[in-house]
Amino acid sequence: MKFSNRRRPAILAALAIASIALTACSATNEPIEELDAGTPFTWAYGTGAVGGTSYNIGAAQAEAVRASGSHVTLIAEETAGGPSNVTRLANGELQMAFIQASEVYAGLNGTGNFEATGAVTGLELAWAGTEGGVGIVAPSSTGITSYADLCGRKLGTTSAGAKTNLDALLTSAGVDSDCIDWQIGATYDQMVTAMADGTLDAAGLIGIPVAAGSATLQAAETMEINFVSADPADKEKHDAMFPYWPLSTVPAGSFPGQTNDWLIAGFYQALYTSSAVPEQQVYEAVKALSETSAACTAIQAGCGQFTLERTAEVFLKTGIAIAPPHAGLVRLLEEAGIDYK
């Protein structure tokens, strides 16, 4: 599927807090100081909530690069997720960040979470990302088995960005999300605890990938839960309405107590940077990430999705990246002989 790239300004990702002189860019996206090749520099980059896919992968990537002895130092920072990462990139607080394609589109076009504040500029793709999915679970004791059952109940989610994924599920099913008592801002682990003690009725948790130590697995192993699923008959309608959150299937048996397929909101998430960040720094940072991909995968399996080939095939050729590739990424792709157009 080809995705519309109606606007392709640019912004960046991740955070600059280096001892070695990465001059943080301002809210006007002023260019960052160019460094000579091989000069040590430190980036902190935005991930998401502790326990989530982006945080776990980001921490593993930073550790793999550190262990390699690279002159590039990466610091994975817990953040409030997509919309916050977009804003902080735009303000020059970050040099790199994990952002869902849907939030990149909203940020560049001034829609969704950016309707009130307006569009941002400067976002560019730094490297590949993950294909994941988020769905809703509820303790069986709540009696919640459908989206309609959530009206008047407390539904937890980690951030405003994560809420948009759940809104897509509810909207295509004909449920008004305003009828729900949203609880926004807890970590995944905190939501599992809150469901266990009865202070939260349901939660939006990561269903793809099915990962060891995930909050969904923790919930399924510690209590009897219902995997609240979208209706398979709604897939065509849902995917047409929300192409950035296509319905994705978690096969029955993927989690303890999951007796049926669980249809959830899929998403595409990648590492973005800013046009204000020099080509050489992005080139060296992404090269360090690419060269330590195998070591990262040994720490966190999700790292295996981050390759130059997937950057080209999944995110650039399809248009799902929305933003254009940064010059540093283009240089790496061309050196590797990978067609990305």
Buried (B, 14 or more C-beta within 10 A) or exposed (E): EEBEBEBBBBBBBBBBBBEEEBEBBEEEBEEBEEBEEEBEBBBBBBBBBBBBBBBBBBBBBBBBBBEEEBBBBBBBBBBBBBBBBBBBBBBBBBBBBBBBBBBBBBBBBBEBBBEEEEBBBBBBBBBBBBBBBBBBBBBEEBEBEBBEBBBEBBBBBBBBBBBBBBBBBBBBBEBEBEEBEBBBEBBBBBBBBBBBEEEBBBBBBBBBBBBEEBBBBBBBEEBEBBBBBBBEEBBEBBBEEBBBBBBBBBEEEBBEBBEEBBBBBBBBBBBBBBBBBBBBBBBBBBBBBBEBBEBBBEBBBBBBBBBBEBBBBBBBBBBBBBBBBBBBBBBBBEEEEBEBE
